[in-house]
Amino acid sequence: MGLFDIDDAKLQGFYHRAWLEANRGFVDPRKYPYLDHAITQYARTYGCTYDEALILAKTGKKLF
């Protein structure tokens, strides 16, 4: 695994960071470029949809 590879733990960490920046409220991934990029990269790497990767980031549950 490389330095810039995104796995489950990193994706959840990015979402947690955005959640804290949103004052523990609703997180719109498009407002946080690092989170949007991480979700997109995860979806491409693991062959899932953007929405499935976002659900994984939020809840930690894989739907694929």
N, CA, C and O of each residue as an XYZ file, in Angstrom:
256
protein
N       0.845     -1.163      0.000
C       0.000      0.000      0.000
C       0.899      1.237      0.000
O       1.863      1.328      0.761
N       0.563      2.168     -0.859
C       1.348      3.383     -0.967
C       0.882      4.451      0.008
O      -0.088      4.275      0.745
N       1.586      5.534     -0.012
C       1.298      6.637      0.899
C      -0.056      7.277      0.611
O      -0.761      7.677      1.537
N      -0.421      7.376     -0.659
C      -1.649      8.072     -1.030
C      -2.809      7.139     -1.350
O      -3.837      7.586     -1.859
N      -2.661      5.862     -1.061
C      -3.754      4.926     -1.274
C      -4.814      5.127     -0.204
O      -4.508      5.436      0.948
N      -6.050      4.948     -0.603
C      -7.169      5.129      0.319
C      -7.715      3.750      0.683
O      -8.068      2.963     -0.195
N      -7.781      3.467      1.976
C      -8.405      2.233      2.449
C      -9.588      2.608      3.341
O      -9.933      3.784      3.461
N     -10.194      1.623      3.954
C     -11.389      1.871      4.760
C     -11.120      2.841      5.913
O     -11.900      3.765      6.145
N     -10.031      2.631      6.624
C      -9.722      3.462      7.790
C      -9.434      4.907      7.398
O      -9.883      5.826      8.084
N      -8.701      5.128      6.318
C      -8.418      6.492      5.877
C      -9.689      7.197      5.422
O      -9.889      8.375      5.717
N     -10.542      6.480      4.709
C     -11.789      7.070      4.238
C     -12.661      7.492      5.413
O     -13.228      8.585      5.407
N     -12.770      6.644      6.405
C     -13.553      6.984      7.593
C     -12.908      8.134      8.365
O     -13.609      8.960      8.949
N     -11.587      8.190      8.368
C     -10.888      9.287      9.029
C     -11.137     10.624      8.340
O     -11.328     11.641      9.005
N     -11.135     10.624      7.017
C     -11.438     11.851      6.275
C     -12.871     12.307      6.542
O     -13.130     13.501      6.692
N     -13.795     11.355      6.599
C     -15.185     11.728      6.875
C     -15.303     12.294      8.296
O     -16.015     13.273      8.517
N     -14.612     11.685      9.247
C     -14.653     12.170     10.626
C     -14.095     13.586     10.719
O     -14.639     14.424     11.439
N     -13.026     13.851     10.001
C     -12.438     15.194      9.983
C     -13.432     16.212      9.421
O     -13.586     17.298      9.978
N     -14.105     15.868      8.323
C     -15.098     16.764      7.735
C     -16.279     16.958      8.685
O     -16.834     18.053      8.778
N     -16.659     15.899      9.384
C     -17.755     15.981     10.339
C     -17.415     16.949     11.467
O     -18.267     17.723     11.903
N     -16.182     16.905     11.933
C     -15.758     17.840     12.976
C     -15.701     19.270     12.453
O     -16.060     20.205     13.168
N     -15.255     19.446     11.219
C     -15.211     20.784     10.630
C     -16.611     21.339     10.393
O     -16.802     22.555     10.365
N     -17.585     20.454     10.224
C     -18.980     20.867     10.044
C     -19.683     21.009     11.394
O     -20.912     21.051     11.452
N     -18.922     21.083     12.460
C     -19.454     21.212     13.820
C     -20.405     20.077     14.173
O     -21.473     20.283     14.750
N     -19.984     18.883     13.810
C     -20.723     17.645     14.096
C     -22.134     17.666     13.515
O     -23.082     17.159     14.115
N     -22.247     18.266     12.332
C     -23.534     18.334     11.650
C     -23.490     17.601     10.330
O     -22.694     16.681     10.142
N     -24.363     18.019      9.403
C     -24.449     17.396      8.093
C     -23.173     17.653      7.300
O     -22.683     18.781      7.258
N     -22.643     16.624      6.681
C     -21.426     16.744      5.869
C     -21.800     16.600      4.403
O     -22.274     15.548      3.975
N     -21.586     17.664      3.635
C     -21.749     17.610      2.185
C     -20.359     17.389      1.607
O     -19.520     18.288      1.666
N     -20.097     16.203      1.046
C     -18.738     15.888      0.595
C     -18.211     16.850     -0.467
O     -16.999     17.015     -0.606
N     -19.115     17.488     -1.219
C     -18.654     18.418     -2.253
C     -18.046     19.683     -1.670
O     -17.314     20.389     -2.363
N     -18.335     19.982     -0.411
C     -17.770     21.170      0.235
C     -16.388     20.913      0.825
O     -15.701     21.852      1.229
N     -15.979     19.657      0.877
C     -14.686     19.267      1.423
C     -13.922     18.524      0.335
O     -14.125     17.324      0.150
N     -13.039     19.224     -0.394
C     -12.367     18.608     -1.549
C     -11.568     17.354     -1.200
O     -11.527     16.414     -1.994
N     -10.936     17.323     -0.032
C     -10.153     16.139      0.344
C     -11.054     14.929      0.531
O     -10.661     13.812      0.195
N     -12.251     15.129      1.060
C     -13.192     14.021      1.250
C     -13.766     13.574     -0.088
O     -13.887     12.376     -0.342
N     -14.118     14.518     -0.936
C     -14.657     14.184     -2.254
C     -13.641     13.403     -3.072
O     -13.990     12.424     -3.732
N     -12.391     13.833     -3.032
C     -11.341     13.131     -3.766
C     -11.121     11.722     -3.198
O     -10.942     10.769     -3.956
N     -11.134     11.594     -1.885
C     -10.925     10.289     -1.258
C     -12.057      9.328     -1.593
O     -11.808      8.149     -1.847
N     -13.288      9.808     -1.598
C     -14.430      8.953     -1.934
C     -14.345      8.512     -3.386
O     -14.575      7.344     -3.700
N     -14.015      9.444     -4.271
C     -13.897      9.116     -5.691
C     -12.785      8.106     -5.934
O     -12.967      7.152     -6.691
N     -11.633      8.309     -5.299
C     -10.509      7.395     -5.468
C     -10.834      6.019     -4.902
O     -10.471      5.007     -5.502
N     -11.506      5.962     -3.766
C     -11.885      4.672     -3.173
C     -12.849      3.927     -4.094
O     -12.714      2.721     -4.299
N     -13.818      4.649     -4.644
C     -14.803      4.023     -5.533
C     -14.138      3.470     -6.789
O     -14.498      2.386     -7.248
N     -13.187      4.189     -7.343
C     -12.486      3.702     -8.530
C     -11.606      2.502     -8.206
O     -11.545      1.548     -8.981
N     -10.931      2.546     -7.075
C     -10.012      1.477     -6.710
C     -10.740      0.172     -6.424
O     -10.308     -0.892     -6.868
N     -11.845      0.247     -5.682
C     -12.532     -0.965     -5.250
C     -13.754     -1.312     -6.097
O     -14.460     -2.270     -5.782
N     -14.018     -0.559     -7.159
C     -15.083     -0.902     -8.095
C     -16.479     -0.784     -7.522
O     -17.340     -1.613     -7.818
N     -16.716      0.218     -6.716
C     -18.055      0.444     -6.181
C     -18.540      1.821     -6.632
O     -17.807      2.550     -7.299
N     -19.753      2.171     -6.275
C     -20.273      3.476     -6.653
C     -19.854      4.528     -5.626
O     -19.396      4.208     -4.529
N     -20.022      5.775     -6.013
C     -19.700      6.895     -5.121
C     -20.564      6.820     -3.865
O     -20.077      7.044     -2.756
N     -21.840      6.506     -4.041
C     -22.760      6.441     -2.905
C     -22.396      5.317     -1.934
O     -22.485      5.491     -0.718
N     -21.988      4.172     -2.467
C     -21.577      3.072     -1.593
C     -20.328      3.437     -0.801
O     -20.211      3.085      0.373
N     -19.398      4.140     -1.436
C     -18.194      4.577     -0.730
C     -18.535      5.617      0.329
O     -17.931      5.627      1.401
N     -19.494      6.491      0.042
C     -19.914      7.496      1.024
C     -20.577      6.831      2.225
O     -20.342      7.238      3.363
N     -21.396      5.819      1.987
C     -22.034      5.092      3.091
C     -20.981      4.378      3.935
O     -21.092      4.329      5.160
N     -19.966      3.828      3.284
C     -18.873      3.202      4.025
C     -18.158      4.237      4.892
O     -17.812      3.954      6.039
N     -17.936      5.433      4.351
C     -17.265      6.481      5.117
C     -18.099      6.896      6.319
O     -17.555      7.154      7.392
N     -19.413      6.963      6.148
C     -20.291      7.396      7.239
C     -20.468      6.335      8.302
O     -20.316      6.610      9.492
N     -20.791      5.113      7.878
C     -21.204      4.092      8.829
C     -20.177      2.998      9.082
O     -20.204      2.351     10.129
N     -19.279      2.788      8.138
C     -18.298      1.719      8.281
C     -18.803      0.380      7.780
O     -18.145     -0.642      7.973
N     -19.976      0.372      7.131
C     -20.558     -0.874      6.628
C     -20.398     -0.933      5.109
O     -20.717      0.026      4.406
N     -19.912     -2.045      4.620
C     -19.757     -2.233      3.174
C     -21.049     -2.780      2.590
O     -21.638     -3.718      3.127
N     -21.480     -2.192      1.496
C     -22.676     -2.654      0.820
C     -22.351     -3.427     -0.443
O     -23.255     -3.908     -1.126
N     -21.080     -3.550     -0.758
C     -20.681     -4.222     -1.990
C     -19.860     -5.441     -1.696
O     -19.434     -6.135     -2.619
